[in-house]
Amino acid sequence: MALLARLNCREYKNWMKAGQCLLMLQSRLQGYIDGEMQRFHRQLGIKAPRQRRRCQCRARGKQFEPGCPVCAEWKELILAHHNNRNGEIYWGNSNPSLWPTHYWEVAKVYMPRGQAHIRGPEQCDAAALLNLINNCDYFNVPNISRVREIIKCRNELMHSFDMTVSTPWLAAFGQKMYDLVTEFKHVPGLVRECDKMQEVLLTDWNVEDLGINEFDGLPTQGKLVLQSKTIQMAASLSTYEVEIRLIQELIQELYLQIEEHGSLTKEDEDKVSKMKNFLCQNEDLKFAFQKDIKNLDSLCKTHDAEGWSYTQLSAAFFTVFGLVILTAIFLDQEN
């Protein structure tokens, strides 16, 4: 049974454990960051003129040139508090015309790409929240390297398209997560959540009778059994729900990478193929991600079609070029 084999693979369970800890961290940071960013927004204190004309300023990708004095002032202030002001800033995450009235539109400028449709911290994953803390000097974290270490771990986790990590990697991740929490002891409930994270990381999950039954094509949720106790995952989610959320995040990361590259690179093609095969080999995931499988398949077919057209064009060019050369040689001999 593919499901049983998947959940009994040590490296895959390691991947799941690390992902679960990030979900737990995310759930504790969301409320804290919500309050902090509202305070930060008030601290900036720029208000739009009451009779201000409708702002037409728009940002695109990493580019933004203000078209009005209010947006110009906001951009200057945002940059003044940005720790990465000389690096990549995804202005296209936000709507500049909303900066004076919507605190989260300001927050998104401090985040990685892909935040344009996010309306608040409750919709953000751990990567977005940690990058916000890392990039905005308002948070003033004493040892910011600990935040960056978890960002790096999260990226490694979400760039592992075989969805496996080694046991030594997981142990190092656990220590880095503990170090991070020591920087945020003031966040309500985070220290207590960290204890639960350590329990998750150190526990040897044992998958026993999953009791999988088909209901309208979708399997019922299984149980992870440890020492005769059912392990409850992050934020009261079942094992299956956590797995779905992590794979969704992985697929979204893949889409963003392809979008940034502008086309399907060879590396992207390998990742798409690996992800599609993994989903298709597991019937429960194949059912849950039907739409994504179609999208991934479409990406590959489009890329193949473009590649074939280019190959045909190249072949035609060299054929014509060859004929021209041969004709020239023949005419030269005639003369």
Phi, psi and chi 1 to 4 in degrees:
 res  aa     phi    psi   chi1   chi2   chi3   chi4
   1 MET       -  123.5 -177.3 -171.8  -65.1      -
   2 ALA   -61.0  -38.6      -      -      -      -
   3 LEU   -62.9  -45.7  176.2   60.5      -      -
   4 LEU   -65.6  -41.7 -169.6   59.7      -      -
   5 ALA   -63.6  -40.3      -      -      -      -
   6 ARG   -62.7  -47.6 -179.0  173.7   88.7 -123.7
   7 LEU   -80.4   -6.2  -65.6 -179.1      -      -
   8 ASN  -104.8    2.3  -89.0  -40.6      -      -
   9 CYS   -79.8  120.0  171.8      -      -      -
  10 ARG   -58.4  -45.6  178.8  174.7  -65.6  -82.4
  11 GLU   -67.3  -34.2  -71.7   74.1   19.5      -
  12 TYR   -69.7  -40.0 -176.8   74.9      -      -
  13 LYS   -64.6  -35.0  -72.6 -168.8  -73.7 -174.0
  14 ASN   -60.9  -43.7  -71.5  -18.0      -      -
  15 TRP   -61.0  -43.2 -175.7   81.0      -      -
  16 MET   -64.0  -42.3  -74.5  -88.1  -70.9      -
  17 LYS   -62.2  -47.0  -71.6  179.0 -179.6 -178.3
  18 ALA   -62.8  -41.9      -      -      -      -
  19 GLY   -63.4  -38.8      -      -      -      -
  20 GLN   -61.7  -43.1  178.5 -170.5   -7.7      -
  21 CYS   -62.2  -37.7  -70.5      -      -      -
  22 LEU   -66.8  -36.2  -72.4  171.7      -      -
  23 LEU   -65.7  -38.1  -71.1  175.5      -      -
  24 MET   -66.6  -42.4  -64.4  166.5   77.2      -
  25 LEU   -62.2  -46.4  174.9   67.2      -      -
  26 GLN   -55.8  -45.1  164.1 -171.8  -37.9      -
  27 SER   -64.9  -30.6   66.6      -      -      -
  28 ARG   -82.6  -30.7  -71.0  -61.4  176.1 -175.7
  29 LEU   -78.3  -26.2  -72.8  179.8      -      -
  30 GLN   -58.0  -51.3  -74.0  169.5  -24.1      -
  31 GLY   -66.1  -40.3      -      -      -      -
  32 TYR   -61.7  -48.2  161.2   71.4      -      -
  33 ILE   -68.4  -32.6  -73.1 -179.9      -      -
  34 ASP   -57.4  -50.4 -175.3   44.9      -      -
  35 GLY   -65.8  -41.4      -      -      -      -
  36 GLU   -65.3  -40.7  -68.5  -59.9  -50.3      -
  37 MET   -71.7  -30.5  -73.0  -48.5  -62.4      -
  38 GLN   -65.3  -40.4  -70.3 -170.4   53.1      -
  39 ARG   -66.9  -40.6  -79.3 -172.8  -79.0  -86.1
  40 PHE   -61.7  -42.8  175.1   61.4      -      -
  41 HIS   -62.1  -42.8 -171.6  -99.5      -      -
  42 ARG   -65.5  -35.5  -71.2 -166.0  -62.7  -91.3
  43 GLN   -65.3  -36.5  177.7 -179.9  -60.2      -
  44 LEU   -62.1  -40.7  -65.8  179.2      -      -
  45 GLY    65.1   24.0      -      -      -      -
  46 ILE   -93.7  128.0  -57.3  176.6      -      -
  47 LYS  -115.4  141.2  -65.3 -176.7  178.8  179.3
  48 ALA   -71.6  145.2      -      -      -      -
  49 PRO   -57.7  143.9  -21.0   31.5      -      -
  50 ARG   -60.4  -37.4  -70.7 -174.7  177.4 -178.6
  51 GLN  -101.5   29.3  -64.7 -177.3  -16.7      -
  52 ARG   -63.9  133.7 -177.2 -168.4 -175.6 -166.2
  53 ARG   -65.8  153.8  -65.7  176.7   57.1 -171.5
  54 ARG   -57.2  122.2 -177.1  175.3  178.1   81.0
  55 CYS   -72.3  132.9  175.5      -      -      -
  56 GLN  -106.7    8.8  -60.1  -62.3  -40.5      -
  57 CYS   -67.9  134.7  -65.1      -      -      -
  58 ARG  -137.0  142.8  -67.4  -68.3 -179.7  -89.9
  59 ALA  -106.6  149.4      -      -      -      -
  60 ARG  -137.4  118.5 -176.5  179.7  -64.8  -84.6
  61 GLY    58.2 -122.9      -      -      -      -
  62 LYS   -97.1   10.0  -56.9  170.4 -169.6  175.0
  63 GLN  -114.1  137.7  -54.4  -62.5  -38.5      -
  64 PHE  -156.9  118.5  174.4   57.0      -      -
  65 GLU  -116.0  110.6  -68.6  -60.1  -32.3      -
  66 PRO   -60.4  142.0  -18.2   30.4      -      -
  67 GLY  -108.7    2.3      -      -      -      -
  68 CYS  -143.4  156.9   71.4      -      -      -
  69 PRO   -64.5  -31.9   18.5  -30.7      -      -
  70 VAL   -66.4  -47.9  174.1      -      -      -
  71 CYS   -65.8  -35.1  -74.0      -      -      -
  72 ALA   -62.7  -41.5      -      -      -      -
  73 GLU   -68.1  -39.9 -169.0  174.5    0.2      -
  74 TRP   -64.5  -42.4  -89.3  100.4      -      -
  75 LYS   -60.3  -42.5  179.6 -180.0  179.5 -179.8
  76 GLU   -62.3  -42.1 -173.9  177.5  -24.6      -
  77 LEU   -69.1  -42.1  -95.3 -180.0      -      -
  78 ILE   -59.9  -44.7  -71.2  170.4      -      -
  79 LEU   -64.9  -35.3  -78.0  174.0      -      -
  80 ALA   -62.1  -26.4      -      -      -      -
  81 HIS  -105.1    8.2  -69.6  -80.9      -      -
  82 HIS   -95.5  122.3 -149.9  -60.7      -      -
  83 ASN   -74.9  -11.4  -67.9  -35.4      -      -
  84 ASN  -120.3   35.5 -166.3   32.9      -      -
  85 ARG   -61.2  -24.3   68.6 -164.7   70.7  173.6
  86 ASN   -97.4    2.5  -64.7  -40.1      -      -
  87 GLY  -107.5 -150.9      -      -      -      -
  88 GLU   -82.0  123.2  -67.2 -175.8  -21.4      -
  89 ILE  -123.5  124.9  -62.9  176.5      -      -
  90 TYR   -91.9   79.5  -69.0   91.1      -      -
  91 TRP   -60.2  -30.4  -62.6   98.4      -      -
  92 GLY   -65.9   -9.1      -      -      -      -
  93 ASN   -63.0  -27.5  -82.5  -20.3      -      -
  94 SER  -123.6  169.1   70.1      -      -      -
  95 ASN  -108.0  104.3 -178.8  -14.3      -      -
  96 PRO   -55.9  -31.6  -26.4   35.4      -      -
  97 SER   -64.8  -17.5   67.5      -      -      -
  98 LEU   -97.5   -2.8  -62.1  177.7      -      -
  99 TRP   -54.8  -40.7  -73.8  -17.8      -      -
 100 PRO   -67.4  -23.4  -21.1   34.0      -      -
 101 THR  -118.6  -18.7   53.6      -      -      -
 102 HIS  -121.3  106.6  -68.5   68.1      -      -
 103 TYR   -61.0  -32.1   74.0   99.1      -      -
 104 TRP   -74.8  -23.3 -157.5 -109.6      -      -
 105 GLU   -66.4  -31.5  -68.7  -59.6  -43.1      -
 106 VAL   -71.8  -43.7  173.5      -      -      -
 107 ALA   -57.5  -37.0      -      -      -      -
 108 LYS   -68.0  -19.0  -69.0 -167.5  -69.7 -174.3
 109 VAL   -69.0  -21.5 -178.2      -      -      -
 110 TYR   -93.0    9.5  -62.3   94.5      -      -
 111 MET  -112.9  165.8  -65.0 -177.7  176.6      -
 112 PRO   -72.6  172.5   24.8  -32.5      -      -
 113 ARG   -56.8  161.0   67.9 -169.6 -174.4  -78.8
 114 GLY    91.1   17.1      -      -      -      -
 115 GLN  -104.7    4.0  -54.7  -63.4  -46.8      -
 116 ALA   -55.2  -37.0      -      -      -      -
 117 HIS   -97.9    6.5  -58.6  -66.4      -      -
 118 ILE   -83.4  131.7  -57.8  -61.2      -      -
 119 ARG  -108.1   -4.5  -65.8  -68.0  172.9 -100.9
 120 GLY  -177.6  170.1      -      -      -      -
 121 PRO   -62.5  -25.6   21.9  -32.6      -      -
 122 GLU   -67.3  -15.0   69.7  -76.4   -9.8      -
 123 GLN  -100.1    0.7  -62.7  177.0   -7.6      -
 124 CYS   -92.8  144.7  -69.9      -      -      -
 125 ASP   -87.7  177.8   60.5   18.8      -      -
 126 ALA   -61.8  -38.1      -      -      -      -
 127 ALA   -61.0  -44.8      -      -      -      -
 128 ALA   -63.2  -43.9      -      -      -      -
 129 LEU   -67.6  -42.1  -60.3  174.9      -      -
 130 LEU   -68.8  -36.7  -69.5  170.4      -      -
 131 ASN   -66.8  -35.4  -87.3  -81.1      -      -
 132 LEU   -60.3  -47.4  168.6   58.6      -      -
 133 ILE   -62.1  -41.0  -67.7  171.5      -      -
 134 ASN   -68.3  -38.1  179.1   57.2      -      -
 135 ASN   -91.1  -20.1  -69.3  -32.2      -      -
 136 CYS  -102.8  117.6 -176.8      -      -      -
 137 ASP   -71.7   -6.6   66.3    8.8      -      -
 138 TYR   -58.9  -32.4  172.0   78.9      -      -
 139 PHE   -74.9  -27.8  -71.3   95.5      -      -
 140 ASN    47.6   54.2 -166.5   28.7      -      -
 141 VAL   -74.7  126.0 -179.0      -      -      -
 142 PRO   -54.2  -46.9  -26.0   34.4      -      -
 143 ASN  -119.4   81.3 -167.3  -15.9      -      -
 144 ILE   -66.2  -19.4 -164.1   64.5      -      -
 145 SER   -61.4  -27.7   65.1      -      -      -
 146 ARG   -69.9  -32.1  -68.3  178.6  170.9  177.7
 147 VAL   -68.2  -43.9  174.6      -      -      -
 148 ARG   -65.6  -32.6  -67.9  169.1 -175.8  162.8
 149 GLU   -64.3  -40.5  -78.7  -63.4  -40.8      -
 150 ILE   -72.3  -34.4  -65.3  -61.2      -      -
 151 ILE   -59.9  -44.4  -67.6  173.1      -      -
 152 LYS   -62.1  -43.7 -179.1 -178.3  176.1 -177.5
 153 CYS   -62.0  -43.9  -73.4      -      -      -
 154 ARG   -61.2  -41.9 -179.5  -91.7  172.0 -164.7
 155 ASN   -65.3  -40.2  -70.2  -19.3      -      -
 156 GLU   -62.8  -39.2  -70.1  172.5   -9.5      -
 157 LEU   -64.9  -43.2 -160.3   71.2      -      -
 158 MET   -85.9   -0.5  -73.8  -61.3  138.7      -
 159 HIS  -107.0    4.7  -68.3  167.3      -      -
 160 SER   -91.7   91.1  173.4      -      -      -
 161 PHE   -82.0   -1.4  -74.6   89.3      -      -
 162 ASP   -94.4    0.4   56.8    0.7      -      -
 163 MET    56.2   47.0  -75.8  156.6  -80.0      -
 164 THR  -137.8  145.7   61.0      -      -      -
 165 VAL  -138.8  152.9  -66.7      -      -      -
 166 SER   -77.6  163.1   69.0      -      -      -
 167 THR   -65.1  -41.9  -61.1      -      -      -
 168 PRO   -60.4  -38.8  -26.3   35.6      -      -
 169 TRP   -61.0  -43.6 -174.7   96.7      -      -
 170 LEU   -63.8  -39.9 -171.2   67.9      -      -
 171 ALA   -63.2  -42.6      -      -      -      -
 172 ALA   -65.5  -39.0      -      -      -      -
 173 PHE   -60.8  -43.4  169.3   78.9      -      -
 174 GLY   -59.5  -41.5      -      -      -      -
 175 GLN   -66.7  -40.6 -178.5   59.1   52.4      -
 176 LYS   -66.6  -36.2  -69.1  171.4 -176.0  176.1
 177 MET   -66.5  -41.0 -176.4   65.1   80.3      -
 178 TYR   -61.9  -43.1  177.7   83.0      -      -
 179 ASP   -62.3  -40.1  -67.9  -19.4      -      -
 180 LEU   -61.6  -45.6  173.0   72.3      -      -
 181 VAL   -62.4  -31.9  171.2      -      -      -
 182 THR   -64.1  -21.9   60.9      -      -      -
 183 GLU   -82.8  -13.1  -60.9  -67.3  -38.2      -
 184 PHE  -130.0   39.8  -68.1   91.8      -      -
 185 LYS   -62.7  -21.5  -70.6 -178.5  177.8  179.2
 186 HIS   -78.1  -11.4   54.3  -71.7      -      -
 187 VAL   -75.3  121.6  175.9      -      -      -
 188 PRO   -54.0  126.0  -25.6   34.6      -      -
 189 GLY    80.1   -4.8      -      -      -      -
 190 LEU   -72.5  -38.3 -174.1   55.4      -      -
 191 VAL   -63.3  -42.8  172.1      -      -      -
 192 ARG   -64.4  -37.5 -174.5  168.1   58.9 -107.4
 193 GLU   -68.1  -33.5 -158.0   74.3   -4.1      -
 194 CYS   -63.1  -37.5 -176.5      -      -      -
 195 ASP   -60.6  -39.9  -67.7  -23.1      -      -
 196 LYS   -67.8  -37.0  -65.2  178.8 -177.9  177.6
 197 MET   -60.9  -45.6  -68.1 -179.2 -159.6      -
 198 GLN   -62.6  -36.2  -63.9  -57.1  -44.2      -
 199 GLU   -63.9  -42.8 -179.4 -176.7  -12.4      -
 200 VAL   -61.7  -45.4  166.9      -      -      -
 201 LEU   -67.7  -33.4  -66.6  171.0      -      -
 202 LEU   -90.3  -14.2  -64.9  173.7      -      -
 203 THR   -77.1  137.6  -63.2      -      -      -
 204 ASP   -91.5   92.3 -175.5   16.0      -      -
 205 TRP   -57.5  135.4  -73.5   -2.8      -      -
 206 ASN  -123.8  112.7 -134.0   -4.7      -      -
 207 VAL   -90.0  115.6 -179.2      -      -      -
 208 GLU  -105.6 -136.6  -64.1  179.2   -1.1      -
 209 ASP   -67.3  111.6 -177.8   11.7      -      -
 210 LEU   -84.0  -16.1  -65.2  171.2      -      -
 211 GLY    56.8   44.5      -      -      -      -
 212 ILE   -76.0  124.9  -62.7  -61.9      -      -
 213 ASN  -130.3  146.3  -64.1  -56.1      -      -
 214 GLU   -88.9  132.8  -65.1  -64.7  -33.1      -
 215 PHE  -138.1  107.5 -178.5   76.1      -      -
 216 ASP    54.6   36.8  -69.2  -22.1      -      -
 217 GLY    84.2   -9.0      -      -      -      -
 218 LEU  -110.0  126.5 -175.5   64.7      -      -
 219 PRO   -70.7  146.0   26.1  -32.8      -      -
 220 THR   -70.6  156.1   58.4      -      -      -
 221 GLN   -67.3  143.0   68.2 -178.2   46.6      -
 222 GLY   -91.4 -173.0      -      -      -      -
 223 LYS  -128.8  137.2  -65.5 -179.9  179.5  178.8
 224 LEU   -96.0  116.5  -77.4  177.6      -      -
 225 VAL  -106.9  126.1 -179.5      -      -      -
 226 LEU  -132.1  122.7  167.2   71.2      -      -
 227 GLN    48.0   43.6  -63.0  174.3   -7.8      -
 228 SER    64.2   18.7  -59.1      -      -      -
 229 LYS  -122.1  141.5  -67.1 -178.0 -179.8  178.8
 230 THR   -81.8  125.2  -59.3      -      -      -
 231 ILE   -82.3  122.1  -60.5  -66.0      -      -
 232 GLN   -91.4  133.2 -164.4   67.7   17.4      -
 233 MET   -82.2 -161.4  -54.8  -68.7  -85.7      -
 234 ALA   -66.7  139.6      -      -      -      -
 235 ALA    49.6   43.5      -      -      -      -
 236 SER    62.8   22.5  -60.6      -      -      -
 237 LEU   -88.7  149.0  -63.2  174.8      -      -
 238 SER   -75.9  167.2   71.3      -      -      -
 239 THR   -53.4  -47.2  -54.0      -      -      -
 240 TYR   -63.7  -41.2 -175.2   70.9      -      -
 241 GLU   -66.5  -39.6  -71.4  167.6  -31.1      -
 242 VAL   -63.4  -44.4  168.3      -      -      -
 243 GLU   -59.5  -43.8 -171.9  177.0   26.7      -
 244 ILE   -61.7  -44.3  -68.0  -63.6      -      -
 245 ARG   -63.9  -39.8  -75.2 -177.1   59.1  170.1
 246 LEU   -67.9  -40.9  -67.6  176.7      -      -
 247 ILE   -68.6  -36.9  -65.9  174.8      -      -
 248 GLN   -58.8  -43.9  -76.3  173.8  -23.5      -
 249 GLU   -64.9  -38.9 -171.2  173.0  -21.4      -
 250 LEU   -63.7  -43.8 -172.2   65.4      -      -
 251 ILE   -65.7  -41.4  -67.4  174.2      -      -
 252 GLN   -61.6  -39.2 -177.4   61.6   26.0      -
 253 GLU   -62.3  -39.2 -173.8   73.9   17.5      -
 254 LEU   -64.8  -44.7  178.2   55.7      -      -
 255 TYR   -58.7  -43.0  -72.1  152.1      -      -
 256 LEU   -65.4  -38.3  -71.3  172.1      -      -
 257 GLN   -63.4  -44.4  -75.3 -177.5   31.1      -
 258 ILE   -64.5  -41.6  -66.1  170.8      -      -
 259 GLU   -61.8  -41.5 -178.8 -176.8  -17.1      -
 260 GLU   -67.5  -37.5 -171.1  168.8   38.6      -
 261 HIS   -71.8  -21.8  -66.2  157.7      -      -
 262 GLY    84.0  -14.0      -      -      -      -
 263 SER  -162.6  175.9   62.7      -      -      -
 264 LEU   -86.7  107.0 -155.5   65.2      -      -
 265 THR   -76.8  170.9   65.8      -      -      -
 266 LYS   -61.2  -40.1 -178.8   62.6  171.7   67.3
 267 GLU   -64.3  -42.0 -175.6 -179.2    0.2      -
 268 ASP   -62.8  -41.3  -68.4  -26.5      -      -
 269 GLU   -61.0  -40.7 -170.4  177.1    3.7      -
 270 ASP   -64.3  -40.5  -68.9  -18.2      -      -
 271 LYS   -66.5  -42.5  -69.1  174.3 -178.6  176.5
 272 VAL   -61.2  -45.6  167.4      -      -      -
 273 SER   -62.4  -43.0  177.9      -      -      -
 274 LYS   -64.5  -43.5 -172.1  177.5  -69.3 -173.8
 275 MET   -66.3  -44.9  174.1   59.6   67.5      -
 276 LYS   -62.3  -42.5 -169.4  177.4   69.0  169.7
 277 ASN   -64.2  -41.9  -70.5  -20.9      -      -
 278 PHE   -60.9  -46.0  175.6   81.2      -      -
 279 LEU   -65.4  -41.1  -64.6  175.1      -      -
 280 CYS   -70.8  -26.1  -70.4      -      -      -
 281 GLN   -79.4  -10.3  -72.4  167.8    5.4      -
 282 ASN  -120.7  106.9  -66.9  -87.7      -      -
 283 GLU   -57.4  -39.4  -72.7  -61.5  -38.2      -
 284 ASP   -65.3  -40.0   57.1  -37.3      -      -
 285 LEU   -74.5  -34.9  -61.3  179.8      -      -
 286 LYS   -59.5  -38.8 -176.4  178.1  179.1 -179.2
 287 PHE   -70.1  -43.3 -179.5   87.4      -      -
 288 ALA   -69.7  -28.4      -      -      -      -
 289 PHE  -117.3   36.4  -69.4   97.3      -      -
 290 GLN   -55.4  -45.4  -66.5  176.8   74.3      -
 291 LYS   -64.7  -42.5 -176.0  177.1  179.0 -179.3
 292 ASP   -67.3  -37.4  -74.0  -66.4      -      -
 293 ILE   -61.0  -41.6  -68.8  172.1      -      -
 294 LYS   -63.6  -42.2  -71.4 -179.6 -179.2  178.0
 295 ASN   -63.5  -43.3  -71.0  -19.4      -      -
 296 LEU   -65.3  -40.6  -66.7  170.8      -      -
 297 ASP   -63.6  -40.8 -165.5   45.7      -      -
 298 SER   -64.1  -39.2  177.6      -      -      -
 299 LEU   -59.9  -44.6  -79.4  172.2      -      -
 300 CYS   -64.9  -43.3  -70.0      -      -      -
 301 LYS   -65.7  -40.8  -73.1  179.9  178.9  177.6
 302 THR   -63.2  -42.7  -58.9      -      -      -
 303 HIS   -64.5  -42.1  177.0   67.9      -      -
 304 ASP   -62.3  -40.4  -70.6  -16.3      -      -
 305 ALA   -65.1  -42.4      -      -      -      -
 306 GLU   -65.0  -42.2  -70.3  173.7   -9.2      -
 307 GLY   -63.6  -39.6      -      -      -      -
 308 TRP   -67.0  -41.7  174.1 -114.5      -      -
 309 SER   -61.8  -42.3  -62.7      -      -      -
 310 TYR   -64.8  -41.0  177.2   77.4      -      -
 311 THR   -63.1  -44.1  -57.9      -      -      -
 312 GLN   -61.2  -44.0  -74.3 -178.3  -44.9      -
 313 LEU   -63.1  -42.3 -173.0   62.8      -      -
 314 SER   -64.1  -43.7  -61.9      -      -      -
 315 ALA   -62.0  -42.9      -      -      -      -
 316 ALA   -63.5  -41.3      -      -      -      -
 317 PHE   -61.3  -48.6  171.4   78.5      -      -
 318 PHE   -69.2  -30.2  -75.7  111.0      -      -
 319 THR   -65.4  -48.5  -60.9      -      -      -
 320 VAL   -62.8  -43.7  172.0      -      -      -
 321 PHE   -59.3  -42.3 -177.2   74.2      -      -
 322 GLY   -63.8  -40.7      -      -      -      -
 323 LEU   -64.9  -39.5  -72.5  173.0      -      -
 324 VAL   -61.5  -44.3  169.6      -      -      -
 325 ILE   -63.4  -45.6  -64.7  -63.1      -      -
 326 LEU   -63.1  -40.7  -71.1  172.4      -      -
 327 THR   -62.9  -41.6  -58.8      -      -      -
 328 ALA   -63.6  -41.2      -      -      -      -
 329 ILE   -65.4  -42.3  -66.8  172.3      -      -
 330 PHE   -62.9  -45.7  176.6   76.5      -      -
 331 LEU   -64.0  -36.4  -69.5  175.5      -      -
 332 ASP   -65.6  -38.2 -175.3   61.3      -      -
 333 GLN   -68.0  -37.4  -70.0  176.3  -16.8      -
 334 GLU   -61.8  -39.6  -74.5  -74.5  -47.3      -
 335 ASN   -75.1      -  -66.6  -29.9      -      -
